[in-house]
Amino acid sequence: MNIEQIRTYCMAKQQVTEHFPFDDNVLVFKVAGKMFLLTGLDTWEKGEPAVNLKCDPEYALELREQYESVEPGYHMSKKHWNTVRLYKGELDWNFIKELIDHSYDLIVKSLPKKVRDTFQ
């Protein structure tokens, strides 16, 4: 897996945009202006890729107990965000896509109805 796979997967979703709001290193994907995935490009360059993903608090705890690769969100709300260490090889691409989908869906569900209605 590489950063382009993550990017392609995220950008294929409705109303997703990519940004570098913090610096030239942190790539952020947003849906309707709200973050659902962040990743530091330097971690990919070092061979230690990781992504931060929004997560339901109870599910976040389950994932952290079940997988060594899933930790409380680095520099994020520990309750609502997980850092997923992709380089550990514990999680396959299909499961990572499920985690990305979960993050995206949480944000979409939190949007005002008027905005949600613009999704097909």
HUFEN-V955654 format. One line per field, one symbol per residue. psi: psi as a letter, one per 20 degrees, with the letter a starting at -180 (. if undefined). A space follows every 10 residues. Layout:
# HUFEN-V955654
psi=???
This chain:
# HUFEN-V955654
psi=qrhhgggggg iiqpkpqqrm igaihopppq pkjppipqqp hhhghijlqq qppqqpgghg ggghhhphip rqppkrohhi qqpoohiijh prghhghghg gggghggghi qqhhghiiq.
